[in-house]
């Protein structure tokens, strides 16, 4: 049987970089778009030569904001991918599209060239919070864009939301969830704001110009989202992800199940054949490499069996179904309990994990303390 893998395509440009973002991305660099797309096309072509025997089950264009590129540039990239790789007939092909960067014609072209899933970064319903985050869109623009992509034929849309934002009230969060679910997207991601070093948000917090939401309110918002979304028909299948039946993100599942994926583009990460590596984070170096793989790859690391087992456990436990004994054994040839029996026993006893029909999973309390749980699965 043909091996399958995911493909991640990084587009590192935005109209304007958000104040909390620490991804490798740049605002206001339109003059670099064409050079970058040309270099990316060459990388795709060269990578494709190595992976002729693999089938691509999902493609994810992330960023940055991929939809800042022109229709023609996106069409060229998609054509190059289709020529260079073998795509599964039912491949999930997603593009991130921030409101304010997609209009009727672009939405129609995206559908025509093969995208069948759209992920929209909305974050909050209140314009004052969008302004605090440094977002370029208003909620009215999102509503307009959502209708535009629906009319273009997209029947699989994810909406990204954030909670525990500076000045966000519990009422704001309830309104956000209520309004977003009434628009009926197929998938919702809900993440707590993490303040990363090196971002304008981090500097503002350090200076006391922004106040962090307390842990108690953060958890209250999260628990409310879980129960509210369930009532609205969104099943929680991962700590931060909720979907209507059959609309779970295949690309996300590849990461959580530690299946192989290839990343192309600036700073893109890959996990293939037991090796982990990423491309250079230097934009000029990336463009000058012209897709030459030996000039792109950095920090190649062979993942040991012990590390692979630890990752399989803590990433798999992010999913609400947990990790099955059978999947662990088929991957590693040893019983899960022979490696982690004592750790699992302790967590079950303390109420952070539970035995399922065929494996183990986190409890609701375990999700709240998930970082403590995950740390125990990383073997020294």
C-alpha positions in Angstrom: 0.0 0.0 0.0 1.2 3.5 -0.9 2.6 5.6 2.1 0.6 8.7 2.8 1.7 12.1 4.2 0.6 15.6 4.8 2.0 18.7 3.0 2.3 22.1 4.7 2.9 25.2 2.5 4.1 28.3 4.4 3.3 31.7 3.0 5.1 34.2 5.3 3.3 37.4 4.4 0.5 39.4 6.0 -1.0 42.8 5.2 0.0 43.7 8.8 1.5 41.5 11.5 -0.7 40.9 14.5 0.6 42.1 17.9 0.6 38.7 19.5 2.0 36.7 16.6 5.4 35.0 16.8 5.2 32.9 13.6 7.8 33.5 10.8 5.8 36.2 8.9 6.2 39.7 7.7 3.8 42.6 7.1 4.0 45.1 4.2 6.5 43.2 2.0 4.6 43.0 -1.2 7.8 43.6 -3.2 9.0 40.1 -2.1 5.9 38.1 -3.0 6.9 37.2 -6.6 10.5 36.2 -5.7 9.2 34.1 -2.9 6.5 32.3 -5.0 9.2 31.5 -7.6 11.5 30.1 -5.0 8.7 28.1 -3.4 7.7 26.6 -6.8 11.2 25.4 -7.3 11.3 23.9 -3.8 8.0 22.1 -4.4 9.3 20.7 -7.7 12.6 19.4 -6.1 10.8 18.0 -3.0 8.4 16.2 -5.3 11.2 14.2 -6.9 12.0 12.7 -3.5 8.5 11.7 -2.6 7.1 10.1 -5.8 6.1 7.0 -3.9 4.0 8.9 -1.4 0.4 9.9 -1.6 -0.6 13.4 -0.2 -3.7 13.0 1.9 -3.9 16.7 3.0 -2.4 20.0 2.0 -2.5 23.1 4.3 -1.5 26.6 3.1 -0.7 28.5 6.3 1.0 31.7 7.2 1.1 34.5 7.5 -2.0 35.0 5.4 -1.8 33.0 2.2 -4.6 34.9 0.6 -2.5 38.1 0.4 -1.0 36.5 -2.7 -2.7 37.1 -6.0 -5.1 34.7 -7.6 -2.5 34.0 -10.3 0.3 33.2 -7.7 -1.9 30.9 -5.7 -3.0 29.1 -8.9 0.6 28.7 -10.0 1.6 27.2 -6.6 -1.4 24.8 -6.7 -0.6 23.7 -10.3 3.1 23.0 -9.3 2.0 20.9 -6.3 -0.4 18.9 -8.5 2.3 18.3 -11.0 5.0 17.4 -8.4 3.1 15.2 -6.0 0.6 12.4 -6.2 -2.6 13.7 -4.5 -5.2 11.4 -3.0 -8.6 11.7 -4.8 -10.3 12.8 -1.5 -7.3 15.0 -0.3 -8.3 17.7 2.2 -6.9 21.0 0.8 -7.1 23.9 3.2 -6.1 27.6 2.9 -6.0 30.1 5.7 -7.8 33.3 4.7 -8.0 36.3 7.0 -11.1 38.4 6.6 -10.2 41.5 4.5 -8.0 39.5 2.1 -10.6 37.6 0.1 -13.3 38.9 -2.3 -15.8 37.2 -4.6 -13.4 36.6 -7.5 -10.5 35.3 -5.4 -12.9 32.9 -3.5 -14.2 31.5 -6.8 -10.6 31.0 -8.1 -9.6 29.2 -4.8 -12.5 26.8 -5.2 -11.7 26.3 -8.9 -8.0 25.5 -8.4 -8.8 22.8 -5.8 -9.1 24.2 -2.3 -12.0 22.5 -0.6 -11.5 23.8 3.0 -11.1 27.3 4.3 -9.8 28.4 7.7 -10.7 32.0 8.7 -8.9 33.8 11.6 -11.6 35.7 13.3 -10.5 35.6 16.9 -13.3 37.8 18.5 -16.7 39.2 17.7 -16.0 42.7 19.2 -14.3 45.3 17.1 -12.5 46.8 20.2 -10.9 43.4 20.9 -9.9 43.0 17.2 -8.3 46.4 17.4 -6.4 45.4 20.6 -5.1 42.3 18.9 -3.9 44.4 15.9 -6.2 42.6 13.4 -6.8 44.2 10.1 -10.5 43.3 9.8 -13.7 44.3 11.5 -16.4 41.8 12.4 -18.6 43.3 9.6 -15.9 42.4 7.1 -15.7 38.8 8.4 -19.5 38.4 8.1 -19.3 39.7 4.5 -16.3 37.4 3.6 -18.0 34.4 5.2 -21.0 34.9 2.9 -18.7 35.4 -0.1 -16.9 32.1 0.4 -20.1 30.2 1.1 -21.5 31.5 -2.2 -18.3 30.4 -3.9 -19.1 26.9 -2.9 -17.0 26.3 0.3 -19.0 23.8 2.4 -16.1 23.2 4.9 -15.1 26.3 6.8 -13.1 26.6 10.0 -13.2 29.6 12.2 -10.3 30.4 14.6 -11.3 32.0 17.9 -9.2 33.2 20.9 -10.2 33.7 24.5 -8.5 35.1 27.6 -7.8 38.3 25.7 -6.8 41.5 27.4 -10.1 43.3 28.5 -12.2 40.5 27.2 -15.2 39.8 29.5 -17.0 36.5 30.0 -20.0 38.2 28.3 -17.8 39.0 25.2 -16.8 35.4 24.9 -20.4 34.1 25.2 -21.4 36.6 22.5 -18.6 35.5 20.3 -19.5 31.8 20.5 -23.2 32.5 20.1 -22.7 34.7 17.0 -20.2 32.5 15.4 -22.2 29.3 15.8 -25.3 31.0 14.4 -23.3 31.4 11.2 -22.9 27.6 11.1 -19.2 27.0 10.2 -18.3 23.3 10.0 -15.3 23.6 12.4 -14.3 25.8 15.3 -10.8 26.2 16.9 -10.7 27.9 20.2 -7.3 28.8 21.7 -6.3 30.6 24.9 -4.1 33.6 24.2 -0.4 32.8 24.9 1.9 35.8 25.2 5.1 34.9 23.4 8.4 36.6 23.9 9.6 38.9 21.1 6.0 40.1 20.3 4.7 43.6 20.9 2.1 42.0 23.3 4.9 40.6 25.4 6.6 44.1 25.6 3.3 45.7 26.5 2.7 43.1 29.3 6.2 43.6 30.6 5.6 47.4 30.9 2.2 46.8 32.5 0.3 48.4 29.6 -1.8 45.3 29.1 -3.2 43.1 31.9 -3.3 39.3 31.6 -6.6 37.5 32.2 -6.5 35.4 35.4 -6.3 31.6 35.2 -9.7 31.2 36.8 -11.5 33.3 34.1 -9.4 31.5 31.4 -10.6 28.1 32.6 -14.2 29.3 33.0 -14.2 30.6 29.4 -12.8 27.2 28.2 -15.3 25.0 30.0 -18.2 27.2 28.8 -17.0 26.8 25.2 -16.8 23.0 25.5 -20.3 22.7 26.8 -21.9 25.4 24.6 -20.3 24.1 21.4 -21.5 20.5 22.2 -25.0 21.8 22.5 -24.7 23.5 19.2 -23.6 20.3 17.5 -19.8 20.6 17.6 -18.1 17.6 19.0 -14.8 18.2 20.8 -12.2 15.9 19.2 -9.1 17.7 20.5 -8.3 20.0 23.4 -8.9 23.1 21.3 -10.8 21.8 18.3 -14.5 21.2 17.7 -16.2 19.9 14.6 -19.5 18.8 13.2 -19.7 15.1 12.5 -17.2 14.1 9.8 -15.6 17.6 9.6 -12.6 17.0 11.8 -9.4 18.5 10.3 -7.4 15.7 8.7 -4.3 17.9 8.6 -4.4 18.5 12.3 -4.9 14.8 13.0 -1.7 14.1 11.0 0.2 16.2 13.6 -1.5 14.7 16.6 -1.1 11.2 15.5 2.6 11.8 14.6 2.1 10.7 11.0 4.6 11.9 8.4 4.4 15.5 7.0 6.5 17.6 4.7 6.7 21.4 5.1 7.7 23.6 2.2 8.4 27.3 2.4 10.2 29.6 4.9 10.8 28.0 8.3 8.4 25.1 7.5 8.9 22.0 9.7 8.9 18.4 8.5 8.7 15.0 10.2 9.7 12.2 7.8 11.2 8.8 8.0 12.0 9.3 11.7 13.8 12.6 11.0 12.7 16.1 12.1 14.0 19.2 10.3 13.0 22.7 9.2 13.8 25.2 6.5 15.7 28.3 7.1 13.9 31.2 8.8 16.0 33.8 6.8 13.7 35.1 4.0 16.6 36.3 1.7 18.4 33.1 2.2 15.3 31.1 1.4 14.7 33.1 -1.9 18.4 32.9 -2.9 18.5 29.1 -2.4 16.1 28.8 -5.3 14.6 25.6 -3.9 18.0 23.9 -3.5 17.2 21.5 -0.6 20.8 21.3 0.8 20.7 25.1 1.3 17.3 25.1 2.9 17.3 22.4 5.6 18.4 23.2 9.1 18.6 21.4 12.5 18.0 17.9 11.2 17.4 15.6 14.1 17.0 11.8 14.2 14.0 11.1 16.5 14.9 8.2 18.9 12.3 5.5 19.6 12.0 6.8 23.2 11.3 10.3 21.9 8.9 9.0 19.3 6.9 7.1 21.9 6.7 10.1 24.2 5.5 12.3 21.4 3.0 9.7 20.2 1.5 9.7 23.8 1.4 13.4 24.6 0.2 14.5 21.1 -2.3 11.6 21.0 -3.6 12.5 24.4 -4.5 16.0 23.0 -7.3 14.1 21.2 -10.4 13.3 23.2 -10.5 9.7 22.0 -7.0 9.4 23.6 -4.4 6.7 22.6 -5.3 3.1 22.0 -3.1 0.2 23.1 -3.4 -1.3 19.6 -2.1 1.8 17.8 0.8 2.1 20.2 1.8 -1.6 19.8 1.4 -1.4 16.0 3.7 1.7 15.8 6.4 0.6 18.3 6.1 -3.2 18.7 5.9 -2.9 22.5 2.9 -2.7 24.9 2.1 0.8 26.1 1.8 -0.4 29.7 5.3 -2.0 29.6 6.7 1.5 28.9 4.2 3.8 30.7 2.3 1.5 33.0 3.4 3.3 36.2 2.8 6.8 34.8 -0.6 5.9 33.5 -1.6 4.2 36.9 -0.6 7.4 38.8 -2.6 9.6 36.5 -5.7 7.4 36.6 -5.5 7.3 40.4 -5.2 11.1 40.6 -8.2 11.5 38.2 -6.2 13.2 35.4 -6.5 10.2 33.0 -9.1 7.4 32.5 -9.1 4.0 30.9 -11.2 3.9 27.7 -12.6 0.8 26.0 -9.4 0.4 24.1 -6.8 2.7 25.6 -6.3 5.8 27.7 -7.5 9.4 27.5 -7.4 12.6 29.6 -10.3 13.5 31.9 -11.7 17.0 31.9 -9.5 17.8 34.9 -6.6 16.2 33.0 -7.2 18.6 30.1 -6.9 21.6 32.5 -3.6 20.2 33.8 -2.5 18.7 30.4 1.0 20.3 30.4 1.8 18.5 33.7 0.6 15.2 32.2 2.4 15.6 28.9 5.7 16.3 30.7 5.6 12.9 32.3 5.6 11.1 28.9 8.9 12.6 27.8 11.4 10.0 28.8 14.8 11.2 29.9 
